[in-house]
């Protein structure tokens, strides 16, 4: 990979329009990275919970697939529940 | 370099970096899980059954990852 090296002087050459575009691009990429981090951690946790039998082939069987979906869905439920409960504690 | 090509280069470098980080995390998790599952008693070399198990485990982990990814994305879209 031939990385063209950019330095601060180069970045100062950016016009306002390109700066705005880049800011938007970075915001989007950041959001994607946050979602991806959640996916990595969920895949880790759910693989442990759902793929418990002998590994006989490379595909997910129906049971494993359902378990992965449920595992991810329930994790989101739990994180919503945490927020709700914390709000209740704060209000009481 | 003009503004346009600097912008394009920044975007390219950021995308590459994210892709590398993503791949690194995936590889790390595959090694961790599949080593645990497939190499039960480490011998003097990887046996062919360990290698088969590892390849299948790797494919399974990626399938599981993709499943979690699409579930998460549709859930987030529903909630926002």
Backbone of each chain as nested JSON, in Angstrom:
{
  "chains": [
    {"id": "A", "residues": [
      {"number": 1, "name": "UNK", "atoms": {"N": [0.845, -1.196, 0.0], "CA": [0.0, 0.0, 0.0], "C": [0.881, 1.247, 0.0]}},
      {"number": 2, "name": "UNK", "atoms": {"N": [0.764, 2.041, -1.034], "CA": [1.579, 3.258, -1.034], "C": [0.79, 4.434, -0.472]}},
      {"number": 3, "name": "UNK", "atoms": {"N": [1.003, 4.669, 0.809], "CA": [0.336, 5.781, 1.455], "C": [0.995, 7.095, 1.072]}},
      {"number": 4, "name": "UNK", "atoms": {"N": [0.236, 7.92, 0.397], "CA": [0.705, 9.271, 0.151], "C": [0.709, 9.94, 1.511]}},
      {"number": 5, "name": "UNK", "atoms": {"N": [1.852, 10.445, 1.927], "CA": [1.805, 11.019, 3.271], "C": [1.268, 12.45, 3.217]}},
      {"number": 6, "name": "UNK", "atoms": {"N": [0.349, 12.685, 4.111], "CA": [-0.253, 14.006, 4.204], "C": [0.232, 14.637, 5.493]}},
      {"number": 7, "name": "UNK", "atoms": {"N": [0.492, 15.922, 5.478], "CA": [0.822, 16.583, 6.749], "C": [-0.128, 17.748, 6.989]}},
      {"number": 8, "name": "UNK", "atoms": {"N": [0.069, 18.402, 8.117], "CA": [-0.831, 19.487, 8.49], "C": [-0.89, 20.579, 7.427]}},
      {"number": 9, "name": "UNK", "atoms": {"N": [0.249, 20.813, 6.797], "CA": [0.294, 21.844, 5.759], "C": [-0.66, 21.508, 4.608]}},
      {"number": 10, "name": "UNK", "atoms": {"N": [-0.714, 20.205, 4.255], "CA": [-1.64, 19.768, 3.211], "C": [-3.082, 20.013, 3.629]}},
      {"number": 11, "name": "UNK", "atoms": {"N": [-3.371, 19.667, 4.89], "CA": [-4.749, 19.796, 5.372], "C": [-5.209, 21.244, 5.358]}},
      {"number": 12, "name": "UNK", "atoms": {"N": [-4.25, 22.148, 5.548], "CA": [-4.621, 23.566, 5.526], "C": [-4.992, 24.052, 4.132]}},
      {"number": 13, "name": "UNK", "atoms": {"N": [-4.609, 23.268, 3.133], "CA": [-4.946, 23.648, 1.76], "C": [-6.394, 23.308, 1.385]}},
      {"number": 14, "name": "UNK", "atoms": {"N": [-7.068, 22.572, 2.268], "CA": [-8.46, 22.203, 1.991], "C": [-9.362, 23.432, 1.969]}},
      {"number": 15, "name": "UNK", "atoms": {"N": [-10.214, 23.521, 0.957], "CA": [-11.166, 24.634, 0.962], "C": [-12.357, 24.316, 1.861]}},
      {"number": 16, "name": "UNK", "atoms": {"N": [-13.191, 25.32, 2.119], "CA": [-14.292, 25.153, 3.084], "C": [-15.257, 24.035, 2.697]}},
      {"number": 17, "name": "UNK", "atoms": {"N": [-15.542, 23.969, 1.409], "CA": [-16.493, 22.956, 0.933], "C": [-15.967, 21.548, 1.225]}},
      {"number": 18, "name": "UNK", "atoms": {"N": [-14.696, 21.314, 0.905], "CA": [-14.109, 19.991, 1.144], "C": [-13.977, 19.694, 2.629]}},
      {"number": 19, "name": "UNK", "atoms": {"N": [-13.689, 20.753, 3.427], "CA": [-13.605, 20.571, 4.881], "C": [-14.94, 20.084, 5.436]}},
      {"number": 20, "name": "UNK", "atoms": {"N": [-16.018, 20.744, 4.999], "CA": [-17.355, 20.35, 5.449], "C": [-17.653, 18.915, 5.046]}},
      {"number": 21, "name": "UNK", "atoms": {"N": [-17.326, 18.584, 3.816], "CA": [-17.558, 17.216, 3.339], "C": [-16.79, 16.194, 4.167]}},
      {"number": 22, "name": "UNK", "atoms": {"N": [-15.53, 16.548, 4.473], "CA": [-14.702, 15.629, 5.262], "C": [-15.241, 15.449, 6.674]}},
      {"number": 23, "name": "UNK", "atoms": {"N": [-15.709, 16.558, 7.264], "CA": [-16.284, 16.472, 8.615], "C": [-17.457, 15.509, 8.635]}},
      {"number": 24, "name": "UNK", "atoms": {"N": [-18.315, 15.643, 7.623], "CA": [-19.479, 14.768, 7.512], "C": [-19.043, 13.313, 7.317]}},
      {"number": 25, "name": "UNK", "atoms": {"N": [-18.057, 13.135, 6.441], "CA": [-17.532, 11.784, 6.188], "C": [-17.01, 11.144, 7.47]}},
      {"number": 26, "name": "UNK", "atoms": {"N": [-16.25, 11.945, 8.259], "CA": [-15.665, 11.404, 9.489], "C": [-16.733, 11.068, 10.518]}},
      {"number": 27, "name": "UNK", "atoms": {"N": [-17.771, 11.911, 10.575], "CA": [-18.876, 11.616, 11.491], "C": [-19.538, 10.293, 11.137]}},
      {"number": 28, "name": "UNK", "atoms": {"N": [-19.803, 10.099, 9.844], "CA": [-20.415, 8.852, 9.39], "C": [-19.534, 7.643, 9.692]}},
      {"number": 29, "name": "UNK", "atoms": {"N": [-18.24, 7.775, 9.398], "CA": [-17.318, 6.669, 9.629], "C": [-17.232, 6.322, 11.11]}},
      {"number": 30, "name": "UNK", "atoms": {"N": [-17.277, 7.371, 11.956], "CA": [-17.241, 7.166, 13.399], "C": [-18.439, 6.388, 13.884]}},
      {"number": 31, "name": "UNK", "atoms": {"N": [-19.596, 6.748, 13.337], "CA": [-20.809, 6.042, 13.719], "C": [-20.727, 4.577, 13.276]}},
      {"number": 32, "name": "UNK", "atoms": {"N": [-20.253, 4.383, 12.05], "CA": [-20.097, 3.015, 11.551], "C": [-19.153, 2.227, 12.453]}},
      {"number": 33, "name": "UNK", "atoms": {"N": [-18.062, 2.885, 12.882], "CA": [-17.078, 2.194, 13.721], "C": [-17.677, 1.808, 15.066]}},
      {"number": 34, "name": "UNK", "atoms": {"N": [-18.531, 2.69, 15.607], "CA": [-19.174, 2.365, 16.893], "C": [-20.097, 1.164, 16.746]}},
      {"number": 35, "name": "UNK", "atoms": {"N": [-20.878, 1.137, 15.664], "CA": [-21.768, 0.0, 15.436], "C": [-20.956, -1.281, 15.248]}},
      {"number": 36, "name": "UNK", "atoms": {"N": [-19.873, -1.157, 14.492], "CA": [-19.035, -2.308, 14.241], "C": [-18.407, -2.855, 15.533]}},
      {"number": 37, "name": "UNK", "atoms": {"N": [-18.064, -1.943, 16.438], "CA": [-17.505, -2.381, 17.719], "C": [-18.539, -3.184, 18.497]}},
      {"number": 38, "name": "UNK", "atoms": {"N": [-19.797, -2.743, 18.463], "CA": [-20.876, -3.494, 19.111], "C": [-21.021, -4.867, 18.466]}},
      {"number": 39, "name": "UNK", "atoms": {"N": [-20.989, -4.907, 17.136], "CA": [-21.122, -6.179, 16.432], "C": [-19.99, -7.138, 16.821]}},
      {"number": 40, "name": "UNK", "atoms": {"N": [-18.754, -6.612, 16.906], "CA": [-17.633, -7.463, 17.313], "C": [-17.858, -8.051, 18.705]}},
      {"number": 41, "name": "UNK", "atoms": {"N": [-18.304, -7.205, 19.629], "CA": [-18.445, -7.712, 20.986], "C": [-19.634, -8.66, 21.106]}},
      {"number": 42, "name": "UNK", "atoms": {"N": [-20.725, -8.376, 20.358], "CA": [-21.881, -9.277, 20.369], "C": [-21.569, -10.621, 19.721]}},
      {"number": 43, "name": "UNK", "atoms": {"N": [-20.846, -10.595, 18.622], "CA": [-20.486, -11.843, 17.954], "C": [-19.665, -12.709, 18.913]}},
      {"number": 44, "name": "UNK", "atoms": {"N": [-18.766, -12.072, 19.645], "CA": [-17.932, -12.747, 20.627], "C": [-18.781, -13.437, 21.702]}},
      {"number": 45, "name": "UNK", "atoms": {"N": [-19.64, -12.649, 22.347], "CA": [-20.478, -13.158, 23.432], "C": [-21.452, -14.229, 22.935]}},
      {"number": 46, "name": "UNK", "atoms": {"N": [-22.111, -13.95, 21.8], "CA": [-23.164, -14.848, 21.318], "C": [-22.606, -16.141, 20.728]}},
      {"number": 47, "name": "UNK", "atoms": {"N": [-21.42, -16.069, 20.124], "CA": [-20.8, -17.29, 19.604], "C": [-20.582, -18.27, 20.761]}},
      {"number": 48, "name": "UNK", "atoms": {"N": [-20.107, -17.73, 21.879], "CA": [-19.863, -18.544, 23.063], "C": [-21.149, -19.197, 23.563]}},
      {"number": 49, "name": "UNK", "atoms": {"N": [-22.249, -18.433, 23.524], "CA": [-23.52, -18.949, 24.026], "C": [-24.205, -19.888, 23.046]}},
      {"number": 50, "name": "UNK", "atoms": {"N": [-24.048, -19.644, 21.751], "CA": [-24.886, -20.338, 20.755], "C": [-24.196, -21.497, 20.048]}},
      {"number": 51, "name": "UNK", "atoms": {"N": [-22.885, -21.419, 19.877], "CA": [-22.22, -22.495, 19.151], "C": [-21.527, -23.359, 20.197]}},
      {"number": 52, "name": "UNK", "atoms": {"N": [-22.33, -24.326, 20.705], "CA": [-21.833, -25.11, 21.827], "C": [-21.513, -26.548, 21.437]}},
      {"number": 53, "name": "UNK", "atoms": {"N": [-22.124, -27.023, 20.327], "CA": [-21.894, -28.411, 19.925], "C": [-20.566, -28.587, 19.212]}},
      {"number": 54, "name": "UNK", "atoms": {"N": [-20.323, -29.8, 18.767], "CA": [-19.134, -30.084, 17.962], "C": [-19.205, -29.28, 16.671]}},
      {"number": 55, "name": "UNK", "atoms": {"N": [-18.078, -28.774, 16.219], "CA": [-18.073, -28.039, 14.956], "C": [-17.869, -29.028, 13.81]}},
      {"number": 56, "name": "UNK", "atoms": {"N": [-18.951, -29.267, 13.047], "CA": [-18.881, -30.294, 11.993], "C": [-18.861, -29.698, 10.595]}},
      {"number": 57, "name": "UNK", "atoms": {"N": [-19.327, -28.454, 10.484], "CA": [-19.223, -27.784, 9.184], "C": [-19.149, -26.277, 9.376]}},
      {"number": 58, "name": "UNK", "atoms": {"N": [-18.916, -25.575, 8.274], "CA": [-18.669, -24.148, 8.366], "C": [-19.907, -23.268, 8.337]}},
      {"number": 59, "name": "UNK", "atoms": {"N": [-21.073, -23.904, 8.177], "CA": [-22.298, -23.1, 8.108], "C": [-22.993, -23.061, 9.454]}},
      {"number": 60, "name": "UNK", "atoms": {"N": [-23.823, -22.041, 9.656], "CA": [-24.638, -22.004, 10.868], "C": [-25.866, -22.867, 10.617]}},
      {"number": 61, "name": "UNK", "atoms": {"N": [-26.172, -23.822, 11.518], "CA": [-27.437, -24.533, 11.313], "C": [-28.576, -23.656, 11.841]}},
      {"number": 62, "name": "UNK", "atoms": {"N": [-29.811, -24.094, 11.582], "CA": [-30.981, -23.268, 11.886], "C": [-31.022, -22.855, 13.371]}},
      {"number": 63, "name": "UNK", "atoms": {"N": [-30.741, -23.831, 14.241], "CA": [-30.763, -23.561, 15.683], "C": [-29.731, -22.506, 16.064]}},
      {"number": 64, "name": "UNK", "atoms": {"N": [-28.521, -22.671, 15.524], "CA": [-27.453, -21.711, 15.829], "C": [-27.797, -20.323, 15.302]}},
      {"number": 65, "name": "UNK", "atoms": {"N": [-28.364, -20.311, 14.095], "CA": [-28.714, -19.037, 13.486], "C": [-29.769, -18.306, 14.32]}},
      {"number": 66, "name": "UNK", "atoms": {"N": [-30.834, -19.047, 14.706], "CA": [-31.865, -18.452, 15.561], "C": [-31.293, -17.951, 16.869]}},
      {"number": 67, "name": "UNK", "atoms": {"N": [-30.431, -18.755, 17.437], "CA": [-29.817, -18.384, 18.712], "C": [-29.01, -17.094, 18.573]}},
      {"number": 68, "name": "UNK", "atoms": {"N": [-28.249, -16.951, 17.485], "CA": [-27.455, -15.732, 17.274], "C": [-28.373, -14.513, 17.162]}},
      {"number": 69, "name": "UNK", "atoms": {"N": [-29.486, -14.67, 16.403], "CA": [-30.422, -13.561, 16.235], "C": [-31.027, -13.189, 17.591]}},
      {"number": 70, "name": "UNK", "atoms": {"N": [-31.531, -14.203, 18.32], "CA": [-32.126, -13.936, 19.623], "C": [-31.128, -13.304, 20.585]}},
      {"number": 71, "name": "UNK", "atoms": {"N": [-29.925, -13.825, 20.566], "CA": [-28.883, -13.324, 21.461], "C": [-28.639, -11.829, 21.218]}},
      {"number": 72, "name": "UNK", "atoms": {"N": [-28.523, -11.454, 19.943], "CA": [-28.294, -10.048, 19.633], "C": [-29.506, -9.197, 20.021]}},
      {"number": 73, "name": "UNK", "atoms": {"N": [-30.704, -9.684, 19.673], "CA": [-31.93, -8.941, 20.004], "C": [-32.072, -8.747, 21.518]}},
      {"number": 74, "name": "UNK", "atoms": {"N": [-31.844, -9.82, 22.283], "CA": [-31.989, -9.729, 23.734], "C": [-30.942, -8.794, 24.336]}},
      {"number": 75, "name": "UNK", "atoms": {"N": [-29.765, -8.765, 23.731], "CA": [-28.75, -7.847, 24.242], "C": [-29.224, -6.4, 24.105]}},
      {"number": 76, "name": "UNK", "atoms": {"N": [-29.86, -6.093, 22.963], "CA": [-30.373, -4.734, 22.786], "C": [-31.488, -4.445, 23.782]}},
      {"number": 77, "name": "UNK", "atoms": {"N": [-32.351, -5.456, 24.048], "CA": [-33.395, -5.291, 25.063], "C": [-32.774, -4.938, 26.407]}},
      {"number": 78, "name": "UNK", "atoms": {"N": [-31.726, -5.688, 26.741], "CA": [-31.069, -5.485, 28.022], "C": [-30.486, -4.089, 28.129]}},
      {"number": 79, "name": "UNK", "atoms": {"N": [-29.885, -3.614, 27.052], "CA": [-29.265, -2.292, 27.183], "C": [-30.327, -1.197, 27.284]}},
      {"number": 80, "name": "UNK", "atoms": {"N": [-31.502, -1.418, 26.652], "CA": [-32.611, -0.479, 26.827], "C": [-33.096, -0.524, 28.277]}},
      {"number": 81, "name": "UNK", "atoms": {"N": [-33.215, -1.749, 28.801], "CA": [-33.682, -1.936, 30.164], "C": [-32.766, -1.247, 31.172]}},
      {"number": 82, "name": "UNK", "atoms": {"N": [-31.473, -1.351, 30.939], "CA": [-30.506, -0.694, 31.821], "C": [-30.762, 0.806, 31.873]}},
      {"number": 83, "name": "UNK", "atoms": {"N": [-30.936, 1.397, 30.677], "CA": [-31.167, 2.839, 30.623], "C": [-32.445, 3.226, 31.352]}},
      {"number": 84, "name": "UNK", "atoms": {"N": [-33.5, 2.427, 31.117], "CA": [-34.785, 2.71, 31.771], "C": [-34.654, 2.63, 33.285]}},
      {"number": 85, "name": "UNK", "atoms": {"N": [-34.006, 1.589, 33.743], "CA": [-33.887, 1.384, 35.172], "C": [-33.061, 2.483, 35.818]}},
      {"number": 86, "name": "UNK", "atoms": {"N": [-32.002, 2.887, 35.144], "CA": [-31.172, 3.963, 35.68], "C": [-31.968, 5.257, 35.786]}},
      {"number": 87, "name": "UNK", "atoms": {"N": [-32.825, 5.493, 34.778], "CA": [-33.668, 6.688, 34.821], "C": [-34.626, 6.641, 36.01]}},
      {"number": 88, "name": "UNK", "atoms": {"N": [-35.204, 5.448, 36.239], "CA": [-36.108, 5.282, 37.371], "C": [-35.402, 5.561, 38.687]}},
      {"number": 89, "name": "UNK", "atoms": {"N": [-34.189, 5.057, 38.809], "CA": [-33.43, 5.273, 40.051], "C": [-33.192, 6.759, 40.26]}},
      {"number": 90, "name": "UNK", "atoms": {"N": [-32.855, 7.429, 39.168], "CA": [-32.534, 8.844, 39.26], "C": [-33.767, 9.663, 39.672]}},
      {"number": 91, "name": "UNK", "atoms": {"N": [-34.947, 9.206, 39.191], "CA": [-36.16, 9.978, 39.46], "C": [-36.745, 9.719, 40.844]}},
      {"number": 92, "name": "UNK", "atoms": {"N": [-36.446, 8.526, 41.413], "CA": [-37.067, 8.225, 42.708], "C": [-36.29, 8.835, 43.874]}}
    ]},
    {"id": "B", "residues": [
      {"number": 1, "name": "UNK", "atoms": {"N": [-0.522, 19.537, -4.184], "CA": [-1.827, 18.888, -4.291], "C": [-2.951, 19.9, -4.089]}},
      {"number": 2, "name": "UNK", "atoms": {"N": [-4.016, 19.722, -4.833], "CA": [-5.145, 20.637, -4.645], "C": [-6.11, 20.059, -3.601]}},
      {"number": 3, "name": "UNK", "atoms": {"N": [-7.054, 20.898, -3.214], "CA": [-7.997, 20.535, -2.161], "C": [-8.715, 19.218, -2.438]}},
      {"number": 4, "name": "UNK", "atoms": {"N": [-9.197, 19.081, -3.678], "CA": [-9.939, 17.88, -4.066], "C": [-9.132, 16.596, -3.847]}},
      {"number": 5, "name": "UNK", "atoms": {"N": [-7.883, 16.61, -4.296], "CA": [-7.109, 15.364, -4.176], "C": [-6.653, 15.11, -2.739]}},
      {"number": 6, "name": "UNK", "atoms": {"N": [-6.495, 16.174, -1.947], "CA": [-6.188, 15.981, -0.522], "C": [-7.381, 15.313, 0.164]}},
      {"number": 7, "name": "UNK", "atoms": {"N": [-8.572, 15.824, -0.152], "CA": [-9.791, 15.247, 0.425], "C": [-9.91, 13.764, 0.075]}},
      {"number": 8, "name": "UNK", "atoms": {"N": [-9.751, 13.474, -1.203], "CA": [-9.854, 12.078, -1.662], "C": [-8.846, 11.189, -0.932]}},
      {"number": 9, "name": "UNK", "atoms": {"N": [-7.635, 11.706, -0.744], "CA": [-6.593, 10.941, -0.082], "C": [-6.915, 10.705, 1.401]}},
      {"number": 10, "name": "UNK", "atoms": {"N": [-7.454, 11.732, 2.071], "CA": [-7.852, 11.565, 3.477], "C": [-8.915, 10.476, 3.59]}},
      {"number": 11, "name": "UNK", "atoms": {"N": [-9.917, 10.551, 2.72], "CA": [-10.988, 9.557, 2.734], "C": [-10.438, 8.156, 2.508]}},
      {"number": 12, "name": "UNK", "atoms": {"N": [-9.528, 8.026, 1.553], "CA": [-8.957, 6.718, 1.248], "C": [-8.196, 6.16, 2.454]}},
      {"number": 13, "name": "UNK", "atoms": {"N": [-7.395, 7.031, 3.082], "CA": [-6.59, 6.56, 4.216], "C": [-7.457, 6.17, 5.41]}},
      {"number": 14, "name": "UNK", "atoms": {"N": [-8.506, 6.975, 5.667], "CA": [-9.394, 6.657, 6.79], "C": [-10.094, 5.325, 6.54]}},
      {"number": 15, "name": "UNK", "atoms": {"N": [-10.596, 5.143, 5.315], "CA": [-11.29, 3.88, 4.983], "C": [-10.363, 2.681, 5.138]}},
      {"number": 16, "name": "UNK", "atoms": {"N": [-9.122, 2.822, 4.617], "CA": [-8.159, 1.724, 4.725], "C": [-7.897, 1.384, 6.187]}},
      {"number": 17, "name": "UNK", "atoms": {"N": [-7.696, 2.417, 6.99], "CA": [-7.396, 2.206, 8.402], "C": [-8.536, 1.469, 9.106]}},
      {"number": 18, "name": "UNK", "atoms": {"N": [-9.763, 1.911, 8.844], "CA": [-10.918, 1.242, 9.451], "C": [-11.006, -0.209, 9.011]}},
      {"number": 19, "name": "UNK", "atoms": {"N": [-10.765, -0.465, 7.732], "CA": [-10.854, -1.831, 7.221], "C": [-9.799, -2.721, 7.874]}},
      {"number": 20, "name": "UNK", "atoms": {"N": [-8.595, -2.178, 8.055], "CA": [-7.52, -2.951, 8.701], "C": [-7.886, -3.262, 10.151]}},
      {"number": 21, "name": "UNK", "atoms": {"N": [-8.355, -2.247, 10.88], "CA": [-8.732, -2.442, 12.286], "C": [-9.821, -3.497, 12.41]}},
      {"number": 22, "name": "UNK", "atoms": {"N": [-10.786, -3.419, 11.5], "CA": [-11.894, -4.357, 11.511], "C": [-11.403, -5.784, 11.291]}},
      {"number": 23, "name": "UNK", "atoms": {"N": [-10.561, -5.955, 10.301], "CA": [-10.024, -7.277, 10.002], "C": [-9.204, -7.809, 11.181]}},
      {"number": 24, "name": "UNK", "atoms": {"N": [-8.401, -6.933, 11.795], "CA": [-7.578, -7.333, 12.948], "C": [-8.433, -7.862, 14.085]}},
      {"number": 25, "name": "UNK", "atoms": {"N": [-9.523, -7.139, 14.38], "CA": [-10.398, -7.56, 15.474], "C": [-11.041, -8.899, 15.179]}},
      {"number": 26, "name": "UNK", "atoms": {"N": [-11.471, -9.068, 13.919], "CA": [-12.108, -10.321, 13.517], "C": [-11.124, -11.491, 13.634]}},
      {"number": 27, "name": "UNK", "atoms": {"N": [-9.915, -11.289, 13.129], "CA": [-8.897, -12.34, 13.17], "C": [-8.565, -12.725, 14.614]}},
      {"number": 28, "name": "UNK", "atoms": {"N": [-8.45, -11.712, 15.463], "CA": [-8.141, -11.955, 16.87], "C": [-9.2, -12.834, 17.528]}},
      {"number": 29, "name": "UNK", "atoms": {"N": [-10.479, -12.507, 17.261], "CA": [-11.589, -13.265, 17.842], "C": [-11.672, -14.674, 17.277]}},
      {"number": 30, "name": "UNK", "atoms": {"N": [-11.435, -14.816, 15.971], "CA": [-11.451, -16.144, 15.358], "C": [-10.366, -17.018, 15.993]}},
      {"number": 31, "name": "UNK", "atoms": {"N": [-9.167, -16.475, 16.11], "CA": [-8.071, -17.24, 16.705], "C": [-8.416, -17.668, 18.13]}},
      {"number": 32, "name": "UNK", "atoms": {"N": [-8.935, -16.717, 18.9], "CA": [-9.262, -16.985, 20.294], "C": [-10.303, -18.105, 20.418]}},
      {"number": 33, "name": "UNK", "atoms": {"N": [-11.458, -17.936, 19.723], "CA": [-12.541, -18.913, 19.842], "C": [-12.171, -20.264, 19.25]}},
      {"number": 34, "name": "UNK", "atoms": {"N": [-11.594, -20.254, 18.057], "CA": [-11.391, -21.506, 17.343], "C": [-10.192, -22.273, 17.891]}},
      {"number": 35, "name": "UNK", "atoms": {"N": [-9.229, -21.585, 18.442], "CA": [-8.126, -22.285, 19.097], "C": [-8.675, -23.039, 20.304]}},
      {"number": 36, "name": "UNK", "atoms": {"N": [-9.483, -22.322, 21.083], "CA": [-10.143, -22.898, 22.25], "C": [-10.971, -24.127, 21.879]}},
      {"number": 37, "name": "UNK", "atoms": {"N": [-11.734, -24.022, 20.768], "CA": [-12.644, -25.093, 20.388], "C": [-11.97, -26.258, 19.661]}},
      {"number": 38, "name": "UNK", "atoms": {"N": [-10.926, -25.965, 18.916], "CA": [-10.392, -26.989, 18.015], "C": [-9.075, -27.606, 18.469]}},
      {"number": 39, "name": "UNK", "atoms": {"N": [-8.284, -26.868, 19.224], "CA": [-7.016, -27.432, 19.67], "C": [-7.145, -27.771, 21.154]}},
      {"number": 40, "name": "UNK", "atoms": {"N": [-7.704, -28.954, 21.419], "CA": [-8.033, -29.306, 22.797], "C": [-6.781, -29.673, 23.582]}},
      {"number": 41, "name": "UNK", "atoms": {"N": [-5.965, -30.531, 22.966], "CA": [-4.69, -30.894, 23.609], "C": [-3.57, -30.608, 22.632]}},
      {"number": 42, "name": "UNK", "atoms": {"N": [-2.922, -29.458, 22.752], "CA": [-1.894, -29.078, 21.782], "C": [-0.787, -30.134, 21.688]}},
      {"number": 43, "name": "UNK", "atoms": {"N": [-0.613, -30.686, 20.497], "CA": [0.441, -31.674, 20.294], "C": [1.637, -31.043, 19.61]}},
      {"number": 44, "name": "UNK", "atoms": {"N": [2.58, -31.843, 19.126], "CA": [3.794, -31.298, 18.497], "C": [3.535, -30.606, 17.16]}},
      {"number": 45, "name": "UNK", "atoms": {"N": [2.362, -30.882, 16.535], "CA": [2.008, -30.133, 15.316], "C": [0.488, -30.103, 15.208]}},
      {"number": 46, "name": "UNK", "atoms": {"N": [-0.037, -29.274, 14.315], "CA": [-1.486, -29.223, 14.121], "C": [-1.909, -30.47, 13.357]}},
      {"number": 47, "name": "UNK", "atoms": {"N": [-2.797, -31.251, 13.931], "CA": [-3.255, -32.449, 13.228], "C": [-4.216, -32.043, 12.124]}},
      {"number": 48, "name": "UNK", "atoms": {"N": [-4.48, -32.967, 11.182], "CA": [-5.365, -32.581, 10.078], "C": [-6.792, -32.379, 10.584]}},
      {"number": 49, "name": "UNK", "atoms": {"N": [-7.199, -33.116, 11.63], "CA": [-8.556, -32.888, 12.147], "C": [-8.641, -31.53, 12.85]}},
      {"number": 50, "name": "UNK", "atoms": {"N": [-7.567, -31.12, 13.488], "CA": [-7.552, -29.782, 14.096], "C": [-7.649, -28.699, 13.028]}},
      {"number": 51, "name": "UNK", "atoms": {"N": [-6.933, -28.939, 11.928], "CA": [-6.975, -27.954, 10.846], "C": [-8.358, -27.865, 10.217]}},
      {"number": 52, "name": "UNK", "atoms": {"N": [-8.995, -29.033, 10.011], "CA": [-10.35, -29.048, 9.46], "C": [-11.303, -28.324, 10.394]}},
      {"number": 53, "name": "UNK", "atoms": {"N": [-11.232, -28.68, 11.671], "CA": [-12.078, -28.029, 12.676], "C": [-11.865, -26.517, 12.632]}},
      {"number": 54, "name": "UNK", "atoms": {"N": [-10.609, -26.108, 12.568], "CA": [-10.298, -24.68, 12.603], "C": [-10.899, -23.938, 11.405]}},
      {"number": 55, "name": "UNK", "atoms": {"N": [-10.762, -24.522, 10.216], "CA": [-11.322, -23.869, 9.021], "C": [-12.842, -23.755, 9.121]}},
      {"number": 56, "name": "UNK", "atoms": {"N": [-13.476, -24.844, 9.582], "CA": [-14.93, -24.806, 9.712], "C": [-15.365, -23.82, 10.782]}},
      {"number": 57, "name": "UNK", "atoms": {"N": [-14.624, -23.808, 11.872], "CA": [-14.922, -22.884, 12.964], "C": [-14.805, -21.436, 12.49]}},
      {"number": 58, "name": "UNK", "atoms": {"N": [-13.773, -21.186, 11.71], "CA": [-13.535, -19.857, 11.164], "C": [-14.717, -19.411, 10.289]}},
      {"number": 59, "name": "UNK", "atoms": {"N": [-15.172, -20.337, 9.416], "CA": [-16.317, -20.009, 8.56], "C": [-17.574, -19.791, 9.386]}},
      {"number": 60, "name": "UNK", "atoms": {"N": [-17.746, -20.611, 10.407], "CA": [-18.899, -20.475, 11.281], "C": [-18.872, -19.128, 12.01]}},
      {"number": 61, "name": "UNK", "atoms": {"N": [-17.683, -18.75, 12.483], "CA": [-17.573, -17.488, 13.215], "C": [-17.927, -16.314, 12.309]}},
      {"number": 62, "name": "UNK", "atoms": {"N": [-17.464, -16.367, 11.071], "CA": [-17.769, -15.27, 10.144], "C": [-19.265, -15.237, 9.807]}},
      {"number": 63, "name": "UNK", "atoms": {"N": [-19.871, -16.436, 9.674], "CA": [-21.318, -16.493, 9.431], "C": [-22.063, -15.914, 10.633]}},
      {"number": 64, "name": "UNK", "atoms": {"N": [-21.605, -16.268, 11.835], "CA": [-22.229, -15.757, 13.057], "C": [-22.073, -14.24, 13.134]}},
      {"number": 65, "name": "UNK", "atoms": {"N": [-20.899, -13.759, 12.775], "CA": [-20.62, -12.318, 12.79], "C": [-21.569, -11.584, 11.84]}},
      {"number": 66, "name": "UNK", "atoms": {"N": [-21.71, -12.135, 10.638], "CA": [-22.604, -11.509, 9.655], "C": [-24.049, -11.499, 10.131]}},
      {"number": 67, "name": "UNK", "atoms": {"N": [-24.45, -12.577, 10.781], "CA": [-25.814, -12.648, 11.313], "C": [-26.041, -11.56, 12.363]}},
      {"number": 68, "name": "UNK", "atoms": {"N": [-25.103, -11.44, 13.302], "CA": [-25.2, -10.407, 14.336], "C": [-25.207, -9.025, 13.697]}},
      {"number": 69, "name": "UNK", "atoms": {"N": [-24.368, -8.857, 12.686], "CA": [-24.282, -7.564, 12.022], "C": [-25.618, -7.164, 11.396]}},
      {"number": 70, "name": "UNK", "atoms": {"N": [-26.25, -8.085, 10.635], "CA": [-27.513, -7.689, 9.992], "C": [-28.64, -7.54, 11.016]}},
      {"number": 71, "name": "UNK", "atoms": {"N": [-28.628, -8.378, 12.062], "CA": [-29.624, -8.221, 13.13], "C": [-29.477, -6.855, 13.805]}},
      {"number": 72, "name": "UNK", "atoms": {"N": [-28.242, -6.483, 14.121], "CA": [-27.996, -5.207, 14.804], "C": [-28.414, -4.03, 13.938]}},
      {"number": 73, "name": "UNK", "atoms": {"N": [-28.044, -4.089, 12.661], "CA": [-28.362, -2.976, 11.785], "C": [-29.874, -2.799, 11.639]}},
      {"number": 74, "name": "UNK", "atoms": {"N": [-30.604, -3.912, 11.463], "CA": [-32.055, -3.739, 11.312], "C": [-32.697, -3.299, 12.632]}},
      {"number": 75, "name": "UNK", "atoms": {"N": [-32.147, -3.768, 13.743], "CA": [-32.666, -3.324, 15.043], "C": [-32.441, -1.821, 15.243]}},
      {"number": 76, "name": "UNK", "atoms": {"N": [-31.241, -1.362, 14.924], "CA": [-30.934, 0.056, 15.075], "C": [-31.795, 0.914, 14.159]}},
      {"number": 77, "name": "UNK", "atoms": {"N": [-32.067, 0.377, 12.948], "CA": [-32.916, 1.129, 12.017], "C": [-34.345, 1.208, 12.532]}},
      {"number": 78, "name": "UNK", "atoms": {"N": [-34.828, 0.124, 13.159], "CA": [-36.171, 0.122, 13.716], "C": [-36.29, 1.137, 14.851]}},
      {"number": 79, "name": "UNK", "atoms": {"N": [-35.215, 1.246, 15.654], "CA": [-35.307, 2.079, 16.839], "C": [-35.082, 3.56, 16.578]}},
      {"number": 80, "name": "UNK", "atoms": {"N": [-34.407, 3.855, 15.47], "CA": [-34.133, 5.282, 15.228], "C": [-35.138, 5.947, 14.282]}}
    ]}
  ]
}
